[in-house]
């Protein structure tokens, strides 16, 4: 319920737009690691598929307000020689709002290709699938780029890559319930996400 309220609040802050693009997203997310400050043990987030939704609202001819929602169902692992040893299942959600800027057309690409850069900020929600561990919520931001390919007036494809940085206090203990699984050594962790989406423009 809290996540729905956050999305509704974000939508209420968006000014009236000339058009909106709705883009169901699929992709793959890589990276994300922690080091335990007490034991120096390393923990890694397994690479896994993602799915989500991108909403882009026109604000100026070359600028859009962007909402980025993405979910990864993965595992927390400890590094091994060949594959990591799974500790517990983990879902990582990103709830972000920000902006997208269309790069100026210079004739070097076809007119139906629209390169862009984007930046968003918001919330990272990490939910361990273990009854003894708690859900973590932390601030995060992303920076990325890609291109949209409109093969019809209101229908196209979008491909992009973004880096997502989640902020953690160096003294933070995460996934706690009675005791704590990891006492983080560092100020955050980074994931990379490559995605493709079908864009519907209204």
MDTraj code that builds the backbone (N, CA, C; nanometers):
import mdtraj as md
import numpy as np

residues = "UNK UNK UNK UNK UNK UNK UNK UNK UNK UNK UNK UNK UNK UNK UNK UNK UNK UNK UNK UNK UNK UNK UNK UNK UNK UNK UNK UNK UNK UNK UNK UNK UNK UNK UNK UNK UNK UNK UNK UNK UNK UNK UNK UNK UNK UNK UNK UNK UNK UNK UNK UNK UNK UNK UNK UNK UNK UNK UNK UNK UNK UNK UNK UNK UNK UNK UNK UNK UNK UNK UNK UNK UNK UNK UNK UNK UNK UNK UNK UNK UNK UNK UNK UNK UNK UNK UNK UNK UNK UNK UNK UNK UNK UNK UNK UNK UNK UNK UNK UNK UNK UNK UNK UNK UNK UNK UNK UNK UNK UNK UNK UNK UNK UNK UNK UNK UNK UNK UNK UNK UNK UNK UNK UNK UNK UNK UNK UNK UNK UNK UNK UNK UNK UNK UNK UNK UNK UNK UNK UNK UNK UNK UNK UNK UNK UNK UNK UNK UNK UNK UNK UNK UNK UNK UNK UNK UNK UNK UNK UNK UNK UNK UNK UNK UNK UNK UNK UNK UNK UNK UNK UNK UNK UNK UNK UNK UNK UNK UNK UNK UNK UNK UNK UNK UNK UNK UNK UNK UNK UNK UNK UNK UNK UNK UNK UNK UNK UNK UNK UNK UNK UNK".split()
xyz = np.array([
    [0.0832, -0.1194, 0.0000],
    [0.0000, 0.0000, 0.0000],
    [0.0871, 0.1251, 0.0000],
    [0.1979, 0.1213, 0.0755],
    [0.2878, 0.2362, 0.0824],
    [0.3485, 0.2644, -0.0538],
    [0.3839, 0.1574, -0.1301],
    [0.4440, 0.1762, -0.2617],
    [0.3449, 0.2418, -0.3574],
    [0.2173, 0.1997, -0.3512],
    [0.1145, 0.2588, -0.4362],
    [0.0971, 0.4063, -0.4029],
    [0.0985, 0.4398, -0.2739],
    [0.0839, 0.5794, -0.2319],
    [0.1992, 0.6638, -0.2839],
    [0.3210, 0.6058, -0.2832],
    [0.4383, 0.6786, -0.3339],
    [0.4228, 0.7094, -0.4821],
    [0.3746, 0.6123, -0.5598],
    [0.3562, 0.6323, -0.7035],
    [0.2491, 0.7381, -0.7297],
    [0.1370, 0.7317, -0.6545],
    [0.0298, 0.8294, -0.6709],
    [0.0796, 0.9701, -0.6404],
    [0.1608, 0.9833, -0.5331],
    [0.2171, 1.1132, -0.4980],
    [0.3065, 1.1649, -0.6085],
    [0.3910, 1.0774, -0.6653],
    [0.4797, 1.1192, -0.7742],
    [0.4004, 1.1651, -0.8951],
    [0.2945, 1.0930, -0.9281],
    [0.2119, 1.1315, -1.0419],
    [0.1440, 1.2657, -1.0197],
    [0.1064, 1.2945, -0.8946],
    [0.0372, 1.4203, -0.8651],
    [0.1284, 1.5407, -0.8812],
    [0.2614, 1.5175, -0.8782],
    [0.3571, 1.6274, -0.8919],
    [0.3882, 1.6596, -1.0374],
    [0.3384, 1.5780, -1.1297],
    [0.3686, 1.5967, -1.2715],
    [0.2719, 1.6968, -1.3325],
    [0.3220, 1.8018, -1.3972],
    [0.2330, 1.8992, -1.4598],
    [0.1623, 1.8393, -1.5804],
    [0.0572, 1.9072, -1.6247],
    [-0.0162, 1.8612, -1.7420],
    [0.0789, 1.8520, -1.8611],
    [0.0728, 1.7400, -1.9308],
    [0.1662, 1.7169, -2.0410],
    [0.0906, 1.7056, -2.1722],
    [0.1606, 1.7345, -2.2841],
    [0.0985, 1.7259, -2.4159],
    [0.0784, 1.5809, -2.4572],
    [0.1677, 1.4924, -2.4136],
    [0.1586, 1.3516, -2.4503],
    [0.2271, 1.2681, -2.3431],
    [0.1929, 1.1397, -2.3419],
    [0.2542, 1.0471, -2.2477],
    [0.2958, 0.9225, -2.3237],
    [0.4089, 0.8674, -2.2852],
    [0.4566, 0.7414, -2.3413],
    [0.4552, 0.6353, -2.2317],
    [0.3947, 0.5218, -2.2615],
    [0.3883, 0.4090, -2.1691],
    [0.4743, 0.2981, -2.2281],
    [0.5713, 0.2502, -2.1492],
    [0.6677, 0.1547, -2.2027],
    [0.6886, 0.0383, -2.1056],
    [0.6200, -0.0748, -2.1261],
    [0.6506, -0.1958, -2.0471],
    [0.7941, -0.2385, -2.0753],
    [0.8665, -0.2715, -1.9694],
    [1.0116, -0.2885, -1.9772],
    [1.0513, -0.4305, -1.9397],
    [1.1479, -0.4854, -2.0126],
    [1.2134, -0.6088, -1.9726],
    [1.3629, -0.5911, -1.9924],
    [1.4418, -0.6605, -1.9109],
    [1.5855, -0.6419, -1.9221],
    [1.6630, -0.7355, -1.8330],
    [1.7848, -0.6949, -1.8022],
    [1.8737, -0.7750, -1.7161],
    [1.9545, -0.6800, -1.6297],
    [1.9699, -0.7152, -1.5033],
    [2.0416, -0.6303, -1.4093],
    [2.1649, -0.7029, -1.3583],
    [2.2742, -0.6284, -1.3487],
    [2.4031, -0.6852, -1.3123],
    [2.4594, -0.6123, -1.1900],
    [2.5382, -0.6851, -1.1115],
    [2.6158, -0.6213, -1.0054],
    [2.5386, -0.5987, -0.8772],
    [2.6080, -0.5386, -0.7821],
    [2.5554, -0.5141, -0.6490],
    [2.6282, -0.6015, -0.5492],
    [2.7155, -0.5423, -0.4693],
    [2.7913, -0.6209, -0.3720],
    [2.8083, -0.5438, -0.2424],
    [2.8298, -0.6189, -0.1356],
    [2.8484, -0.5634, -0.0024],
    [2.9692, -0.6310, 0.0620],
    [3.0266, -0.5608, 0.1587],
    [3.1304, -0.6216, 0.2419],
    [3.0929, -0.6023, 0.3867],
    [3.0996, -0.7085, 0.4652],
    [3.0672, -0.7025, 0.6069],
    [3.1814, -0.6344, 0.6818],
    [3.1499, -0.5263, 0.7524],
    [3.2529, -0.4493, 0.8236],
    [3.3137, -0.5289, 0.9374],
    [3.2405, -0.6245, 0.9920],
    [3.2903, -0.7016, 1.1066],
    [3.3769, -0.8198, 1.0644],
    [3.3382, -0.8874, 0.9570],
    [3.4064, -1.0114, 0.9185],
    [3.4837, -1.0009, 0.7879],
    [3.4640, -0.8918, 0.7116],
    [3.5244, -0.8734, 0.5785],
    [3.4699, -0.9734, 0.4771],
    [3.3652, -1.0460, 0.5134],
    [3.3013, -1.1382, 0.4187],
    [3.2333, -1.0588, 0.3089],
    [3.2330, -1.1125, 0.1882],
    [3.1723, -1.0448, 0.0742],
    [3.0382, -1.1102, 0.0400],
    [2.9432, -1.0251, 0.0027],
    [2.8109, -1.0701, -0.0389],
    [2.7794, -1.0061, -0.1728],
    [2.7206, -1.0829, -0.2613],
    [2.6906, -1.0326, -0.3947],
    [2.5451, -1.0591, -0.4303],
    [2.4878, -0.9633, -0.5071],
    [2.3547, -0.9811, -0.5633],
    [2.3700, -1.0522, -0.6968],
    [2.2986, -1.1631, -0.7150],
    [2.3096, -1.2390, -0.8385],
    [2.2528, -1.1641, -0.9580],
    [2.3196, -1.1758, -1.0722],
    [2.2657, -1.1184, -1.1956],
    [2.1342, -1.1883, -1.2294],
    [2.0343, -1.1113, -1.2721],
    [1.9031, -1.1708, -1.2991],
    [1.8208, -1.0801, -1.3886],
    [1.7160, -1.1375, -1.4460],
    [1.6253, -1.0630, -1.5334],
    [1.5453, -0.9601, -1.4548],
    [1.4974, -0.8582, -1.5240],
    [1.4158, -0.7533, -1.4635],
    [1.2909, -0.7302, -1.5494],
    [1.1920, -0.6721, -1.4874],
    [1.0747, -0.6255, -1.5619],
    [1.0204, -0.5032, -1.4905],
    [0.9444, -0.4217, -1.5640],
    [0.8932, -0.3010, -1.5012],
    [0.8165, -0.2150, -1.5985],
    [0.8170, -0.0847, -1.5717],
    [0.7395, 0.0107, -1.6505],
    [0.8099, 0.1457, -1.6501],
    [0.8122, 0.2109, -1.7670],
    [0.8625, 0.3470, -1.7793],
    [0.7491, 0.4348, -1.8311],
    [0.7271, 0.5480, -1.7649],
    [0.6300, 0.6471, -1.8086],
    [0.7037, 0.7761, -1.8390],
    [0.6862, 0.8297, -1.9592],
    [0.7483, 0.9562, -1.9988],
    [0.6392, 1.0568, -2.0337],
    [0.6459, 1.1740, -1.9707],
    [0.5481, 1.2811, -1.9913],
    [0.6170, 1.3996, -2.0582],
    [0.5683, 1.4423, -2.1743],
    [0.6271, 1.5576, -2.2422],
    [0.6172, 1.6816, -2.1540],
    [0.7279, 1.7544, -2.1413],
    [0.7260, 1.8828, -2.0707],
    [0.7707, 1.9953, -2.1628],
    [0.8688, 1.9667, -2.2504],
    [0.9152, 2.0573, -2.3549],
    [0.9413, 1.9718, -2.4790],
    [0.9612, 2.0349, -2.5956],
    [0.9805, 1.9535, -2.7168],
    [1.0908, 1.8492, -2.7063],
    [1.1974, 1.8779, -2.6323],
    [1.3090, 1.7842, -2.6226],
    [1.3297, 1.7304, -2.4814],
    [1.2313, 1.7505, -2.3936],
    [1.2456, 1.7070, -2.2548],
    [1.1191, 1.6348, -2.2085],
    [1.1404, 1.5337, -2.1229],
    [1.0291, 1.4595, -2.0661],
    [1.0524, 1.4352, -1.9172],
    [0.9429, 1.4299, -1.8438],
    [0.9482, 1.3842, -1.7054],
    [0.9327, 1.2327, -1.7085],
    [1.0215, 1.1626, -1.6372],
    [1.0249, 1.0167, -1.6468],
    [1.0005, 0.9507, -1.5117],
    [0.9140, 0.8492, -1.5126],
    [0.8953, 0.7610, -1.3974],
    [0.9495, 0.6242, -1.4364],
    [1.0382, 0.5705, -1.3528],
    [1.1058, 0.4430, -1.3795],
    [1.0744, 0.3471, -1.2654],
    [1.0111, 0.2350, -1.2983],
    [0.9759, 0.1313, -1.2011],
    [1.0335, -0.0006, -1.2507],
    [1.1137, -0.0666, -1.1679],
    [1.1802, -0.1880, -1.2139],
    [1.1968, -0.2868, -1.0987],
    [1.1767, -0.4151, -1.1283],
    [1.1880, -0.5211, -1.0265],
    [1.2825, -0.6305, -1.0738],
    [1.3661, -0.6763, -0.9816],
    [1.4569, -0.7881, -1.0044],
    [1.4348, -0.8920, -0.8948],
    [1.4107, -1.0158, -0.9345],
    [1.4016, -1.1267, -0.8394],
    [1.5298, -1.2064, -0.8504],
    [1.6075, -1.2089, -0.7423],
    [1.7425, -1.2631, -0.7486],
    [1.7766, -1.3351, -0.6187],
    [1.9051, -1.3532, -0.5930],
    [1.9525, -1.4157, -0.4697],
    [2.0717, -1.3381, -0.4152],
    [2.0820, -1.3333, -0.2831],
    [2.2046, -1.2866, -0.2203],
    [2.2978, -1.4066, -0.2092],
    [2.4214, -1.3902, -0.2554],
    [2.5150, -1.5021, -0.2577],
    [2.6476, -1.4638, -0.1932],
    [2.7268, -1.5640, -0.1636],
    [2.8668, -1.5441, -0.1256],
    [2.9514, -1.5923, -0.2418],
    [3.0581, -1.5201, -0.2778],
    [3.1361, -1.5565, -0.3960],
    [3.1960, -1.6955, -0.3834],
    [3.1927, -1.7695, -0.4953],
    [3.2557, -1.9007, -0.5019],
    [3.3518, -1.9052, -0.6188],
    [3.4186, -2.0187, -0.6358],
    [3.5157, -2.0318, -0.7441],
    [3.4464, -2.0264, -0.8791],
    [3.3339, -2.0964, -0.8921],
    [3.2613, -2.0991, -1.0194],
    [3.1277, -2.0255, -1.0096],
    [3.0494, -2.0540, -0.9088],
    [2.9216, -1.9859, -0.8895],
    [2.9070, -1.9481, -0.7436],
    [2.8276, -1.8458, -0.7164],
    [2.8067, -1.8036, -0.5794],
    [2.7211, -1.9035, -0.5024],
    [2.7411, -1.9086, -0.3728],
    [2.6595, -1.9935, -0.2868],
    [2.5407, -1.9111, -0.2394],
    [2.4177, -1.9530, -0.2730],
    [2.3005, -1.8721, -0.2365],
    [2.2760, -1.8706, -0.0864],
    [2.2424, -1.7506, -0.0338],
    [2.2088, -1.7350, 0.1071],
    [2.0582, -1.7244, 0.1259],
    [1.9941, -1.6372, 0.0455],
    [1.8493, -1.6240, 0.0503],
    [1.8018, -1.5535, -0.0763],
    [1.6750, -1.5760, -0.1115],
    [1.6153, -1.5075, -0.2256],
    [1.5926, -1.3605, -0.1904],
    [1.6009, -1.2748, -0.2911],
    [1.5938, -1.1310, -0.2682],
    [1.5241, -1.0632, -0.3860],
    [1.4308, -0.9735, -0.3560],
    [1.3680, -0.8905, -0.4582],
    [1.4155, -0.7467, -0.4401],
    [1.4628, -0.6847, -0.5489],
    [1.5075, -0.5452, -0.5451],
    [1.4191, -0.4643, -0.6386],
    [1.3498, -0.3651, -0.5837],
    [1.2622, -0.2766, -0.6600],
    [1.3197, -0.1357, -0.6614],
    [1.3070, -0.0688, -0.7765],
    [1.3409, 0.0729, -0.7869],
    [1.2141, 0.1519, -0.8195],
    [1.1887, 0.2580, -0.7419],
    [1.0784, 0.3506, -0.7642],
    [1.1391, 0.4896, -0.7835],
    [1.1501, 0.5325, -0.9082],
    [1.2245, 0.6548, -0.9399],
    [1.1408, 0.7530, -1.0204],
    [1.1734, 0.8806, -1.0061],
    [1.1194, 0.9870, -1.0909],
    [1.2347, 1.0793, -1.1289],
    [1.2292, 1.1340, -1.2497],
    [1.3363, 1.2216, -1.2946],
    [1.3057, 1.2795, -1.4304],
    [1.4087, 1.2860, -1.5157],
    [1.3903, 1.3492, -1.6446],
    [1.4655, 1.2791, -1.7559],
    [1.4208, 1.3054, -1.8788],
    [1.4842, 1.2524, -1.9996],
    [1.5051, 1.3679, -2.0967],
    [1.6227, 1.3717, -2.1591],
    [1.6571, 1.4785, -2.2537],
    [1.6916, 1.4172, -2.3886],
    [1.6181, 1.4561, -2.4918],
    [1.6454, 1.4108, -2.6272],
    [1.7658, 1.4864, -2.6839],
    [1.8633, 1.4147, -2.7337],
    [1.9809, 1.4792, -2.7904],
    [1.9448, 1.5483, -2.9217],
    [2.0064, 1.6634, -2.9493],
    [1.9739, 1.7383, -3.0721],
    [2.0006, 1.6555, -3.1974],
    [1.9121, 1.6690, -3.2946],
    [1.9300, 1.5991, -3.4213],
    [2.0365, 1.6703, -3.5049],
    [2.1340, 1.5939, -3.5529],
    [2.2415, 1.6540, -3.6326],
    [2.2546, 1.5893, -3.7697],
    [2.1563, 1.5053, -3.8053],
    [2.1596, 1.4415, -3.9361],
    [2.2413, 1.3146, -3.9420],
    [2.3063, 1.2770, -3.8321],
    [2.3912, 1.1578, -3.8327],
    [2.3122, 1.0291, -3.8113],
    [2.1858, 1.0416, -3.7672],
    [2.1012, 0.9241, -3.7475],
    [1.9696, 0.9457, -3.8222],
    [1.9005, 0.8386, -3.8594],
    [1.7718, 0.8539, -3.9289],
    [1.6722, 0.9309, -3.8431],
    [1.5731, 0.9967, -3.9054],
    [1.4791, 1.0810, -3.8295],
    [1.3906, 1.0045, -3.7319],
    [1.3758, 0.8731, -3.7502],
    [1.2932, 0.7958, -3.6567],
    [1.3716, 0.7466, -3.5354],
    [1.5010, 0.7755, -3.5312],
    [1.5859, 0.7367, -3.4177],
    [1.6059, 0.8581, -3.3283],
    [1.5769, 0.8421, -3.1987],
    [1.5845, 0.9538, -3.1044],
    [1.6759, 0.9172, -2.9868],
    [1.8060, 0.9500, -2.9951],
    [1.8967, 0.9238, -2.8821],
    [1.8609, 1.0121, -2.7628],
    [1.8903, 0.9635, -2.6428],
    [1.8557, 1.0394, -2.5223],
    [1.9501, 1.0057, -2.4078],
    [1.9492, 1.0930, -2.3083],
    [2.0107, 1.0649, -2.1787],
    [1.9019, 1.0854, -2.0741],
    [1.9149, 1.0155, -1.9615],
    [1.8130, 1.0262, -1.8573],
    [1.8771, 1.0196, -1.7195],
    [1.8085, 1.0782, -1.6234],
    [1.8525, 1.0728, -1.4843],
    [1.7311, 1.0687, -1.3930],
    [1.7344, 0.9844, -1.2924],
    [1.6215, 0.9707, -1.2001],
    [1.6727, 0.9544, -1.0578],
    [1.5825, 0.9758, -0.9624],
    [1.6156, 0.9481, -0.8226],
    [1.4902, 0.8970, -0.7531],
    [1.5111, 0.8315, -0.6392],
    [1.3954, 0.7779, -0.5675],
    [1.4353, 0.6771, -0.4630],
    [1.3654, 0.5640, -0.4629],
    [1.3758, 0.4659, -0.3556],
    [1.4203, 0.3306, -0.4089],
    [1.5130, 0.2674, -0.3365],
    [1.5458, 0.1265, -0.3559],
    [1.4822, 0.0479, -0.2428],
    [1.4070, -0.0568, -0.2780],
    [1.3432, -0.1418, -0.1780],
    [1.3966, -0.2837, -0.1947],
    [1.4638, -0.3342, -0.0924],
    [1.5222, -0.4678, -0.0962],
    [1.4441, -0.5574, 0.0000],
    [1.3798, -0.6609, -0.0550],
    [1.2923, -0.7472, 0.0233],
    [1.3471, -0.8893, 0.0245],
    [1.4070, -0.9330, 0.1358],
    [1.4554, -1.0713, 0.1434],
    [1.3394, -1.1683, 0.1625],
    [1.3448, -1.2798, 0.0915],
    [1.2404, -1.3815, 0.1035],
    [1.2767, -1.4774, 0.2166],
    [1.2749, -1.4214, 0.3356],
    [1.3116, -1.4978, 0.4554],
    [1.2377, -1.4363, 0.5726],
    [1.1646, -1.5166, 0.6453],
    [1.0776, -1.4642, 0.7513],
    [1.1548, -1.3971, 0.8642],
    [1.2840, -1.4279, 0.8780],
    [1.3635, -1.3721, 0.9880],
    [1.4349, -1.2427, 0.9511],
    [1.4199, -1.1958, 0.8272],
    [1.4941, -1.0787, 0.7820],
    [1.3985, -0.9665, 0.7441],
    [1.4427, -0.8422, 0.7614],
    [1.3577, -0.7258, 0.7378],
    [1.3814, -0.6660, 0.5986],
    [1.2817, -0.5954, 0.5501],
    [1.2913, -0.5216, 0.4243],
    [1.3700, -0.3928, 0.4451],
    [1.4528, -0.3578, 0.3454],
    [1.5352, -0.2374, 0.3516],
    [1.4875, -0.1350, 0.2482],
    [1.4804, -0.0070, 0.2890],
    [1.4454, 0.1034, 0.1992],
    [1.5555, 0.2084, 0.2042],
    [1.6106, 0.2423, 0.0885],
    [1.7206, 0.3391, 0.0829],
    [1.7054, 0.4297, -0.0384],
    [1.7579, 0.5513, -0.0285],
    [1.7563, 0.6444, -0.1413],
    [1.8519, 0.5973, -0.2507],
    [1.8177, 0.6280, -0.3755],
    [1.9026, 0.5876, -0.4874],
    [1.8856, 0.6852, -0.6030],
    [1.9785, 0.6778, -0.6963],
    [1.9726, 0.7615, -0.8167],
    [2.0290, 0.6831, -0.9342],
    [1.9913, 0.7257, -1.0540],
    [2.0374, 0.6550, -1.1739],
    [2.0742, 0.7541, -1.2827],
    [2.1607, 0.7086, -1.3727],
    [2.2013, 0.7857, -1.4893],
    [2.2150, 0.6893, -1.6054],
    [2.1566, 0.7238, -1.7190],
    [2.1617, 0.6312, -1.8310],
    [2.1453, 0.7003, -1.9644],
    [2.1396, 0.6188, -2.0671],
    [2.1209, 0.6696, -2.2020],
    [2.0801, 0.5588, -2.2960],
    [2.0313, 0.5977, -2.4123],
    [1.9878, 0.4995, -2.5104],
    [1.9229, 0.5673, -2.6284],
    [1.8269, 0.4984, -2.6878],
    [1.7590, 0.5542, -2.8054],
    [1.6189, 0.4960, -2.8166],
    [1.5298, 0.5771, -2.8732],
    [1.3948, 0.5329, -2.9083],
    [1.3847, 0.5247, -3.0599],
    [1.3159, 0.4207, -3.1076],
    [1.2988, 0.3988, -3.2504],
    [1.1485, 0.3970, -3.2794],
    [1.0990, 0.5041, -3.3388],
    [0.9569, 0.5123, -3.3702],
    [0.9361, 0.4719, -3.5157],
    [0.8861, 0.3488, -3.5348],
    [0.8598, 0.2976, -3.6683],
    [0.7196, 0.3341, -3.7149],
    [0.6361, 0.3794, -3.6218],
    [0.5044, 0.4348, -3.6517],
    [0.4859, 0.5572, -3.5631],
    [0.3838, 0.6372, -3.5902],
    [0.3666, 0.7640, -3.5198],
    [0.3570, 0.7458, -3.3681],
    [0.2838, 0.6446, -3.3254],
    [0.2575, 0.6271, -3.1823],
    [0.3092, 0.4948, -3.1278],
    [0.3974, 0.4299, -3.2002],
    [0.4467, 0.2999, -3.1562],
    [0.5946, 0.2874, -3.1894],
    [0.6726, 0.2444, -3.0903],
    [0.8158, 0.2316, -3.1130],
    [0.8812, 0.1377, -3.0145],
    [1.0119, 0.1320, -3.0233],
    [1.0931, 0.0507, -2.9333],
    [1.1929, 0.1415, -2.8623],
    [1.2290, 0.1018, -2.7422],
    [1.3260, 0.1775, -2.6630],
    [1.4312, 0.0808, -2.6107],
    [1.5595, 0.1213, -2.6233],
    [1.6707, 0.0448, -2.5696],
    [1.7569, 0.1395, -2.4874],
    [1.7889, 0.0992, -2.3656],
    [1.8752, 0.1856, -2.2851],
    [1.9532, 0.1067, -2.1822],
    [2.0562, 0.1705, -2.1314],
    [2.1410, 0.1169, -2.0253],
    [2.1510, 0.2232, -1.9183],
    [2.1407, 0.1832, -1.7918],
    [2.1536, 0.2797, -1.6828],
    [2.2312, 0.2188, -1.5672],
    [2.3053, 0.3058, -1.4995],
    [2.3708, 0.2690, -1.3747],
    [2.2889, 0.3228, -1.2582],
    [2.2703, 0.2419, -1.1554],
    [2.1862, 0.2792, -1.0414],
    [2.2689, 0.2679, -0.9142],
    [2.2779, 0.3784, -0.8430],
    [2.3561, 0.3833, -0.7186],
    [2.2614, 0.3956, -0.6000],
    [2.2712, 0.3021, -0.5074],
    [2.1912, 0.3037, -0.3852],
    [2.2784, 0.3480, -0.2684],
    [2.2324, 0.4488, -0.1962],
    [2.3096, 0.5084, -0.0882],
    [2.2910, 0.4315, 0.0425],
    [2.4018, 0.3996, 0.1064],
    [2.4006, 0.3335, 0.2360],
    [2.4954, 0.4063, 0.3291],
    [2.4556, 0.4203, 0.4537],
    [2.5459, 0.4729, 0.5549],
    [2.6506, 0.3667, 0.5860],
    [2.7753, 0.4070, 0.5985],
    [2.8822, 0.3114, 0.6262],
    [2.8644, 0.2348, 0.7550],
    [2.7821, 0.2862, 0.8463],
    [2.7586, 0.2171, 0.9729],
    [2.6280, 0.1386, 0.9726],
    [2.5629, 0.1302, 0.8556],
    [2.4319, 0.0669, 0.8486],
    [2.4425, -0.0846, 0.8580],
    [2.3542, -0.1442, 0.9355],
    [2.3366, -0.2884, 0.9371],
    [2.2073, -0.3192, 0.8636],
    [2.2115, -0.4144, 0.7724],
    [2.0952, -0.4416, 0.6887],
    [2.0460, -0.5843, 0.7076],
    [1.9188, -0.6043, 0.6703],
    [1.8501, -0.7318, 0.6839],
    [1.8532, -0.7800, 0.8286],
    [1.8129, -0.6903, 0.9206],
    [1.8171, -0.7206, 1.0634],
    [1.6838, -0.7766, 1.1129],
    [1.6923, -0.8678, 1.2062],
    [1.5769, -0.9154, 1.2806],
    [1.6318, -0.9853, 1.4040],
    [1.6416, -0.9097, 1.5128],
    [1.7115, -0.9606, 1.6307],
    [1.8600, -0.9371, 1.6131],
    [1.9277, -1.0203, 1.5324],
    [2.0654, -0.9960, 1.4931],
    [2.0654, -0.9377, 1.3532],
    [2.1836, -0.9028, 1.3022],
    [2.1928, -0.8436, 1.1692],
    [2.2778, -0.9323, 1.0798],
    [2.2322, -0.9500, 0.9547],
    [2.3038, -1.0358, 0.8619],
    [2.4314, -0.9696, 0.8110],
    [2.4237, -0.8414, 0.7751],
    [2.5383, -0.7725, 0.7163],
    [2.5518, -0.6339, 0.7784],
    [2.6696, -0.6016, 0.8270],
    [2.7017, -0.4647, 0.8664],
    [2.7865, -0.4069, 0.7546],
    [2.7302, -0.3125, 0.6813],
    [2.7889, -0.2681, 0.5552],
    [2.9161, -0.1880, 0.5775],
    [3.0180, -0.2203, 0.4980],
    [3.1404, -0.1418, 0.4930],
    [3.1404, -0.0672, 0.3604],
    [3.1110, 0.0621, 0.3625],
    [3.1026, 0.1393, 0.2400],
    [2.9834, 0.2320, 0.2432],
    [2.9682, 0.3111, 0.1379],
    [2.8620, 0.4122, 0.1342],
    [2.7497, 0.3785, 0.0370],
    [2.7574, 0.2639, -0.0301],
    [2.6509, 0.2285, -0.1214],
    [2.6908, 0.1146, -0.2130],
    [2.6006, 0.0807, -0.3047],
    [2.6321, -0.0214, -0.4030],
    [2.5730, 0.0187, -0.5377],
    [2.6308, -0.0371, -0.6441],
    [2.5946, -0.0001, -0.7808],
    [2.5449, -0.1220, -0.8564],
    [2.4360, -0.1018, -0.9326],
    [2.3899, -0.2029, -1.0264],
    [2.3789, -0.1403, -1.1652],
    [2.3963, -0.2232, -1.2673],
    [2.3775, -0.1809, -1.4062],
    [2.2584, -0.2562, -1.4629],
    [2.1732, -0.1844, -1.5369],
    [2.0567, -0.2475, -1.5967],
    [2.0485, -0.2133, -1.7447],
    [2.0373, -0.3158, -1.8275],
    [2.0156, -0.2994, -1.9708],
    [1.8738, -0.3452, -2.0010],
    [1.7975, -0.2622, -2.0726],
    [1.6574, -0.2945, -2.0943],
    [1.6079, -0.2633, -2.2326],
    [1.4974, -0.3266, -2.2667],
    [1.4260, -0.2994, -2.3916],
    [1.2780, -0.2843, -2.3588],
    [1.2104, -0.1967, -2.4302],
    [1.0699, -0.1690, -2.3994],
    [0.9932, -0.1398, -2.5279],
    [0.8648, -0.1729, -2.5260],
    [0.7725, -0.1335, -2.6303],
    [0.7104, 0.0002, -2.5897],
    [0.7232, 0.1024, -2.6722],
    [0.6769, 0.2367, -2.6395],
    [0.5436, 0.2638, -2.7089],
    [0.4433, 0.2987, -2.6298],
    [0.3121, 0.3394, -2.6819],
    [0.2896, 0.4850, -2.6452],
    [0.2716, 0.5698, -2.7442],
    [0.2596, 0.7136, -2.7224],
    [0.1152, 0.7584, -2.7434],
    [0.0643, 0.8343, -2.6462],
    [-0.0751, 0.8806, -2.6497],
    [-0.0799, 1.0323, -2.6392],
])
top = md.Topology()
chain = top.add_chain()
for i, resn in enumerate(residues, 1):
    res = top.add_residue(resn, chain, resSeq=i)
    for name in ("N", "CA", "C"):
        top.add_atom(name, md.element.get_by_symbol(name[0]), res)
traj = md.Trajectory(xyz[None], top)
